[in-house]
Amino acid sequence: MRVGSFFPDQEKSTFYAMAGDDCSLFFDLDNLTEKQMADHMTNVELTSMLQIALIALGKASDYVGLYDLFEERPWAEMVERYRRNFLDAGFETIPPEHYVYGRKMDFYASIADGVPDVELVSLYLNSGSNFVLHNSLDLLALSRKLNSKFHFAEHAPKYGIPVPETYVTTKAGLASAEAKAFLDKNIAADGAIMLKISGLAGARNVTSVTSMAEALDYVAQYEDDMDVLLQKKLDLREFTEMTVDLFVSDKDIRIANFRQILFAGGVWVGNFVPRESKLTPEQETQLVKVGEYARSHGLGDPEGNNCGIDFFVGPKGEIIVTEINVRWTGGLFPTQAIQKINGGSTDAVVCFDIVPTAEAGAYLDFVEAHLPRRTQGPFNCISLGFSPFEQQIENVPHIFVWHLVLGDFWAFHAEKLANLPKGVLPTTDLIQLPG
């Protein structure tokens, strides 16, 4: 049995064991700041949606790890309803008898003694919290190196990969004349500068600041030796933010998918996945070079690994790479699902959204009326996952859902407004599609 962060669609029997473990890659979970702990808890709870999506992405011989809250009512019934919807949409699915349940706060330790007899254990990323499964200091060191914004900013230019103008320092180093000069120059030119630290997925460790005071306030609760990256902010009136996943193995590097970032109210909420890539051959060559860079540093199992690339395309078609994520990305799940549903033959929109718990049944009724392969129309939709960890919004319990729309998004939106109660999928009301 091999353990690692392997690309999906494995022919070998696989146990998908994934929980919110980004923070444990760089930090001791027993010594987090208040903000880090809050962000970590959010990440842990949101990961539950990914676990449900893995039921769809796996095959009948695979296994999946789920939080033990999914065993309780009413969530167990919802999990089964999701599985039936996945079957109706054409997914093979992982069967219920192959669910392995673990505790929310020490997920990997709680499942370590119950790992099924499979050929592969596939992780979200190789981290500190899942060390109990992979038991490899070399894997952990490789993951820390390749998922580090600081390592990439330092080494990518030497490999011919264009990155934004960058200054790497520490919290204490922000007091230096060099840091102040870099910050002042870029704020004067662009109105703001990007500040990045190590930490969590979902841009929780990235912010835009307009002064040194804002920068110092953002890092105030961290130790003086905390690494800090200052980076030129690209003008979104000229640059388009995009992302791809690369399949990187010991023998092959290829672009697995292409998508554009979706924002709602200025916050990242998901992706637009066009039926056709908007990349030129020259741009694809440049992005494959990023995979070569990652492989030169040790990435590349025979089963393949994922390398997510966040980049911008400029007015002349030039590419500027901001960071790489050598792990499963949030966009990898839906793009794999889209390929299984219709081979990417339609445009698609996927986003995280909320549903009042009391309306979860109405929401799933709506989804089931528009499932792929069940109904014909200008659009289909499916829910890829949900979180059983309820959120109180204006004293009303809500759940997070992961909603996928294939085809005409605006036809979906009109149907949603006409047939779902107010407060269901409010994020979809704010989405602005590219172009």
C-alpha positions as CSV (number, residue, x, y, z in Angstrom):
1,M,0.0,0.0,0.0
2,R,1.3,3.4,-1.1
3,V,0.3,6.6,0.6
4,G,0.5,10.1,-0.9
5,S,-1.4,12.9,-2.7
6,F,-2.3,11.1,-5.9
7,F,-4.2,12.3,-8.9
8,P,-7.9,11.1,-9.1
9,D,-9.1,8.5,-11.5
10,Q,-6.8,5.7,-10.3
11,E,-7.3,2.2,-11.7
12,K,-5.9,0.9,-8.4
13,S,-8.2,0.5,-5.4
14,T,-7.9,3.7,-3.4
15,F,-8.9,5.0,0.0
16,Y,-9.5,8.7,-0.2
17,A,-8.6,10.2,3.2
18,M,-9.0,13.9,3.1
19,A,-9.6,16.5,5.9
20,G,-8.7,20.1,6.5
21,D,-5.0,19.9,7.0
22,D,-3.5,22.8,5.2
23,C,-2.5,24.6,8.4
24,S,-0.6,21.6,9.7
25,L,1.8,21.7,6.8
26,F,3.6,24.7,8.2
27,F,2.4,25.1,11.7
28,D,1.9,23.2,15.0
29,L,-1.8,22.8,15.5
30,D,-1.3,23.0,19.2
31,N,0.2,26.5,19.0
32,L,-1.9,28.5,16.6
33,T,-2.9,32.1,16.9
34,E,-6.5,33.0,17.5
35,K,-7.0,33.9,13.8
36,Q,-5.2,30.7,12.6
37,M,-7.3,28.6,14.8
38,A,-10.5,30.2,13.5
39,D,-9.4,29.8,9.9
40,H,-8.3,26.2,10.6
41,M,-11.7,25.3,12.1
42,T,-13.4,26.8,9.1
43,N,-11.2,24.8,6.7
44,V,-11.8,21.6,8.7
45,E,-15.6,22.0,8.5
46,L,-15.7,23.0,4.8
47,T,-13.6,20.0,4.0
48,S,-16.7,17.9,4.7
49,M,-18.1,19.0,1.3
50,L,-15.0,17.6,-0.4
51,Q,-15.5,14.3,1.4
52,I,-19.0,14.0,-0.1
53,A,-17.8,14.9,-3.6
54,L,-15.3,12.0,-3.3
55,I,-18.2,9.6,-3.1
56,A,-18.9,10.6,-6.7
57,L,-15.4,10.7,-7.9
58,G,-14.4,7.3,-6.6
59,K,-15.3,3.8,-8.0
60,A,-17.1,0.8,-6.4
61,S,-13.8,-0.7,-5.2
62,D,-12.7,2.5,-3.5
63,Y,-13.2,3.8,0.1
64,V,-13.7,7.3,1.5
65,G,-13.1,8.8,4.9
66,L,-16.0,10.9,6.3
67,Y,-16.5,12.9,9.5
68,D,-18.4,10.9,12.0
69,L,-21.2,13.5,12.1
70,F,-22.3,12.2,8.7
71,E,-23.4,9.0,10.6
72,E,-26.0,10.9,12.6
73,R,-29.5,12.0,11.6
74,P,-30.5,13.9,9.5
75,W,-27.1,14.0,7.8
76,A,-26.9,10.2,7.1
77,E,-30.1,10.4,5.2
78,M,-28.8,13.4,3.2
79,V,-25.5,11.5,2.4
80,E,-27.5,8.7,0.9
81,R,-29.7,11.1,-1.1
82,Y,-26.5,12.7,-2.5
83,R,-25.2,9.2,-3.4
84,R,-28.4,8.4,-5.3
85,N,-28.2,11.7,-7.1
86,F,-24.6,10.9,-8.1
87,L,-25.7,7.5,-9.5
88,D,-28.6,9.1,-11.4
89,A,-26.1,11.6,-12.9
90,G,-23.9,8.8,-14.2
91,F,-21.2,8.5,-11.5
92,E,-20.1,5.0,-10.4
93,T,-19.8,6.1,-6.7
94,I,-18.2,4.6,-3.6
95,P,-20.7,2.3,-1.9
96,P,-21.9,3.1,1.7
97,E,-20.2,-0.1,3.1
98,H,-16.9,1.5,2.0
99,Y,-17.3,4.7,4.2
100,V,-14.7,5.0,6.9
101,Y,-15.7,7.4,9.7
102,G,-13.3,9.6,11.7
103,R,-13.5,12.3,14.3
104,K,-13.5,15.9,13.2
105,M,-10.6,17.2,15.3
106,D,-8.2,14.3,14.9
107,F,-9.4,12.8,11.8
108,Y,-6.3,11.0,10.6
109,A,-5.4,9.6,14.0
110,S,-8.9,8.3,14.4
111,I,-8.9,6.4,11.1
112,A,-5.3,5.2,11.2
113,D,-6.1,1.8,12.7
114,G,-9.0,1.3,10.3
115,V,-7.3,1.8,6.9
116,P,-8.9,-0.6,4.5
117,D,-6.9,-3.1,2.4
118,V,-6.3,-1.0,-0.7
119,E,-3.4,-0.3,-3.1
120,L,-3.4,3.4,-2.6
121,V,-4.2,5.9,0.2
122,S,-4.8,9.2,-1.5
123,L,-4.5,12.4,0.6
124,Y,-5.5,16.0,-0.1
125,L,-1.8,16.9,0.5
126,N,1.0,15.4,2.4
127,S,0.8,17.3,5.7
128,G,1.8,17.2,9.4
129,S,-1.6,16.0,10.6
130,N,-1.7,13.0,8.2
131,F,1.9,12.0,9.0
132,V,0.3,9.2,10.9
133,L,-0.7,7.7,7.5
134,H,2.2,8.5,5.2
135,N,5.0,8.3,7.9
136,S,7.5,10.0,5.6
137,L,9.7,12.9,6.5
138,D,10.8,13.1,2.9
139,L,7.1,13.5,1.6
140,L,6.5,16.1,4.3
141,A,9.6,18.1,3.3
142,L,8.7,17.9,-0.4
143,S,5.2,19.1,0.3
144,R,6.4,22.0,2.4
145,K,8.9,23.0,-0.2
146,L,6.6,22.9,-3.2
147,N,3.6,24.4,-1.5
148,S,5.6,27.3,-0.1
149,K,4.9,30.7,-1.6
150,F,8.3,31.8,-0.5
151,H,10.2,28.9,-2.1
152,F,8.3,29.5,-5.4
153,A,8.9,33.2,-5.4
154,E,12.6,32.6,-4.9
155,H,13.2,29.8,-7.3
156,A,10.7,30.1,-10.1
157,P,12.4,33.1,-11.8
158,K,15.6,31.1,-12.0
159,Y,13.6,28.5,-14.0
160,G,12.3,31.1,-16.4
161,I,8.8,31.3,-14.9
162,P,7.6,34.9,-14.7
163,V,6.3,36.0,-11.3
164,P,5.1,39.4,-10.0
165,E,7.8,41.7,-8.5
166,T,8.3,40.2,-5.1
167,Y,10.1,41.0,-1.8
168,V,10.4,38.3,0.8
169,T,11.0,39.2,4.4
170,T,9.7,38.4,7.9
171,K,7.3,40.2,10.3
172,A,10.3,41.8,12.0
173,G,11.8,42.6,8.6
174,L,8.9,44.8,7.6
175,A,10.6,47.5,9.7
176,S,13.6,47.6,7.4
177,A,14.2,50.5,5.0
178,E,14.2,48.0,2.0
179,A,10.8,46.6,2.9
180,K,9.3,50.1,3.3
181,A,10.8,51.3,0.0
182,F,9.4,48.2,-1.8
183,L,6.0,48.7,-0.3
184,D,5.8,52.5,-0.8
185,K,6.9,52.1,-4.5
186,N,4.3,49.6,-5.4
187,I,1.5,51.3,-3.4
188,A,2.4,54.6,-5.2
189,A,2.2,52.8,-8.6
190,D,-0.8,50.5,-8.0
191,G,-2.7,51.8,-5.0
192,A,-2.1,48.6,-3.0
193,I,0.2,45.7,-2.6
194,M,-0.4,42.0,-1.9
195,L,0.8,40.6,1.4
196,K,1.0,36.8,1.8
197,I,1.9,34.5,4.7
198,S,2.1,30.7,5.0
199,G,-1.1,29.0,6.0
200,L,-4.4,28.1,4.7
201,A,-6.2,27.4,1.5
202,G,-8.9,29.6,0.1
203,A,-6.9,32.8,0.1
204,R,-7.2,33.1,3.9
205,N,-3.5,33.9,4.1
206,V,-3.5,36.6,1.4
207,T,-4.6,40.2,1.7
208,S,-4.3,43.5,-0.1
209,V,-2.9,46.4,1.9
210,T,-2.6,50.1,1.2
211,S,-0.1,51.1,3.8
212,M,2.6,49.8,6.1
213,A,0.2,50.3,9.0
214,E,-2.3,47.9,7.4
215,A,0.5,45.4,6.8
216,L,1.7,45.5,10.4
217,D,-1.8,45.1,11.6
218,Y,-2.4,42.0,9.5
219,V,0.6,40.2,10.9
220,A,0.4,41.7,14.5
221,Q,-0.5,38.4,16.2
222,Y,2.3,36.4,14.6
223,E,5.9,35.9,15.9
224,D,8.6,38.1,14.6
225,D,10.2,35.3,12.5
226,M,6.9,34.7,10.6
227,D,7.8,34.8,6.8
228,V,6.0,37.6,4.9
229,L,5.9,38.0,1.2
230,L,5.2,41.4,-0.4
231,Q,4.1,41.2,-4.1
232,K,3.1,43.7,-6.8
233,K,-0.7,43.8,-7.2
234,L,-1.7,43.2,-10.8
235,D,-4.4,45.5,-12.3
236,L,-7.5,43.4,-12.9
237,R,-8.6,45.9,-15.6
238,E,-5.6,44.7,-17.6
239,F,-5.0,41.1,-16.2
240,T,-7.4,38.2,-16.1
241,E,-7.0,35.7,-13.2
242,M,-7.1,32.1,-14.1
243,T,-6.0,28.7,-12.8
244,V,-5.2,25.3,-14.2
245,D,-4.4,21.9,-12.8
246,L,-1.5,19.9,-14.2
247,F,-1.1,16.2,-14.1
248,V,2.5,15.5,-13.2
249,S,3.9,12.0,-13.1
250,D,7.3,10.5,-13.5
251,K,6.7,10.2,-17.3
252,D,4.1,12.8,-18.2
253,I,3.1,16.5,-17.7
254,R,-0.2,17.7,-19.1
255,I,-2.9,20.3,-18.5
256,A,-5.8,18.5,-16.9
257,N,-8.3,21.4,-16.8
258,F,-8.7,25.1,-17.3
259,R,-10.9,27.5,-15.3
260,Q,-11.4,31.1,-14.5
261,I,-11.8,32.5,-11.0
262,L,-15.3,33.6,-10.0
263,F,-15.9,36.4,-7.5
264,A,-19.1,37.5,-5.7
265,G,-18.9,40.7,-3.8
266,G,-15.2,40.8,-4.2
267,V,-14.7,37.4,-2.6
268,W,-13.6,34.2,-4.3
269,V,-16.6,31.8,-4.4
270,G,-15.8,29.3,-7.2
271,N,-14.9,28.8,-10.8
272,F,-16.2,29.3,-14.3
273,V,-15.2,26.2,-16.4
274,P,-15.6,26.9,-20.1
275,R,-16.2,24.1,-22.5
276,E,-13.1,25.2,-24.5
277,S,-9.7,26.3,-23.1
278,K,-8.8,29.9,-23.7
279,L,-5.1,29.2,-23.6
280,T,-2.8,29.6,-26.6
281,P,-0.2,26.9,-27.4
282,E,2.5,29.3,-26.2
283,Q,0.7,29.8,-22.9
284,E,0.2,26.1,-22.4
285,T,4.0,25.6,-23.0
286,Q,4.7,28.1,-20.3
287,L,2.4,26.4,-17.8
288,V,3.8,23.0,-18.5
289,K,7.2,24.5,-17.6
290,V,5.8,25.0,-14.1
291,G,5.2,21.3,-14.0
292,E,8.8,20.7,-15.1
293,Y,9.9,23.0,-12.3
294,A,7.9,21.0,-9.7
295,R,9.2,17.7,-11.1
296,S,12.8,19.1,-10.9
297,H,12.3,19.5,-7.2
298,G,11.1,15.9,-6.7
299,L,7.4,15.7,-7.7
300,G,6.2,12.9,-9.8
301,D,4.8,9.6,-8.7
302,P,4.0,6.9,-11.3
303,E,0.3,7.4,-10.3
304,G,0.6,11.2,-10.9
305,N,0.2,14.2,-8.7
306,N,-1.7,17.4,-9.1
307,C,-0.1,20.8,-9.4
308,G,-2.5,23.7,-9.3
309,I,-1.3,26.9,-10.9
310,D,-2.7,30.4,-10.1
311,F,-1.8,32.8,-12.8
312,F,-2.8,36.0,-14.7
313,V,-3.0,36.6,-18.4
314,G,-1.9,40.1,-19.4
315,P,-3.2,42.3,-22.3
316,K,-0.6,40.9,-24.7
317,G,-1.2,37.3,-23.7
318,E,1.7,37.2,-21.3
319,I,1.5,34.9,-18.3
320,I,2.5,35.8,-14.8
321,V,2.4,33.0,-12.2
322,T,1.5,34.0,-8.7
323,E,1.7,30.6,-6.9
324,I,1.5,26.9,-7.2
325,N,-0.4,24.4,-5.0
326,V,1.0,20.8,-5.2
327,R,-2.1,19.1,-3.8
328,W,-5.7,18.5,-4.7
329,T,-7.2,22.0,-5.4
330,G,-10.8,23.1,-4.9
331,G,-11.2,23.3,-8.6
332,L,-10.0,19.7,-9.3
333,F,-13.0,18.1,-7.7
334,P,-15.7,19.8,-9.9
335,T,-13.6,19.7,-13.1
336,Q,-13.2,15.9,-12.7
337,A,-17.0,15.7,-12.0
338,I,-17.7,17.6,-15.2
339,Q,-15.6,15.3,-17.3
340,K,-17.5,12.3,-15.9
341,I,-20.9,13.9,-16.5
342,N,-20.5,15.2,-20.1
343,G,-16.9,15.3,-21.0
344,G,-16.7,19.1,-20.6
345,S,-19.1,19.6,-23.6
346,T,-20.9,22.6,-21.9
347,D,-19.8,25.7,-19.9
348,A,-20.1,25.2,-16.2
349,V,-20.2,27.2,-13.0
350,V,-19.4,25.8,-9.6
351,C,-19.5,27.7,-6.4
352,F,-19.8,27.3,-2.6
353,D,-23.1,28.6,-1.3
354,I,-25.5,28.4,1.6
355,V,-28.9,27.0,2.2
356,P,-31.1,27.4,5.3
357,T,-31.2,24.0,7.0
358,A,-35.0,24.0,6.9
359,E,-34.9,24.5,3.1
360,A,-32.4,21.7,2.5
361,G,-35.2,19.4,1.3
362,A,-36.5,22.0,-1.1
363,Y,-33.0,22.6,-2.4
364,L,-32.4,18.9,-3.2
365,D,-35.9,18.6,-4.8
366,F,-34.8,21.4,-7.1
367,V,-31.5,19.8,-7.8
368,E,-33.1,16.4,-8.5
369,A,-35.5,18.1,-11.0
370,H,-32.5,19.2,-13.0
371,L,-30.0,16.4,-12.7
372,P,-27.7,15.6,-15.6
373,R,-28.9,12.6,-17.6
374,R,-32.3,12.7,-15.9
375,T,-33.7,15.8,-17.6
376,Q,-33.2,17.8,-20.8
377,G,-33.2,21.6,-20.9
378,P,-31.0,24.6,-21.2
379,F,-29.1,23.6,-18.0
380,N,-28.5,20.8,-15.5
381,C,-27.3,21.1,-12.0
382,I,-26.1,18.9,-9.2
383,S,-24.9,19.4,-5.6
384,L,-21.4,18.0,-5.2
385,G,-21.3,18.2,-1.4
386,F,-22.7,19.7,1.8
387,S,-21.4,20.4,5.3
388,P,-23.2,19.1,8.3
389,F,-21.6,21.7,10.5
390,E,-24.4,24.3,10.7
391,Q,-23.7,28.0,10.6
392,Q,-25.9,30.6,12.4
393,I,-26.7,33.4,10.0
394,E,-29.0,36.0,11.6
395,N,-30.0,33.3,14.1
396,V,-31.1,30.9,11.4
397,P,-29.2,27.7,10.9
398,H,-27.6,27.2,7.5
399,I,-25.5,24.6,5.8
400,F,-22.8,25.1,3.1
401,V,-23.3,23.4,-0.2
402,W,-21.2,22.9,-3.3
403,H,-23.3,23.7,-6.3
404,L,-22.5,22.9,-9.9
405,V,-24.5,24.3,-12.9
406,L,-23.9,22.9,-16.4
407,G,-25.1,24.8,-19.5
408,D,-27.0,28.1,-19.4
409,F,-26.3,29.7,-16.0
410,W,-28.8,32.5,-16.5
411,A,-31.5,30.0,-17.3
412,F,-30.7,28.2,-14.0
413,H,-30.7,31.5,-12.1
414,A,-34.1,32.4,-13.4
415,E,-35.5,29.0,-12.5
416,K,-33.9,29.2,-9.1
417,L,-35.5,32.6,-8.4
418,A,-38.9,31.3,-9.5
419,N,-38.9,28.0,-7.6
420,L,-36.7,28.2,-4.6
421,P,-37.4,30.1,-1.3
422,K,-35.6,33.3,-0.7
423,G,-32.3,32.7,1.0
424,V,-31.4,29.6,-0.9
425,L,-28.1,29.9,-2.9
426,P,-27.7,33.7,-2.4
427,T,-24.2,33.7,-3.8
428,T,-25.5,32.8,-7.2
429,D,-27.3,36.1,-7.2
430,L,-24.0,38.0,-7.0
431,I,-21.9,36.0,-9.5
432,Q,-20.5,37.9,-12.5
433,L,-19.5,35.6,-15.4
434,P,-16.3,36.4,-17.3
435,G,-16.8,38.3,-20.6
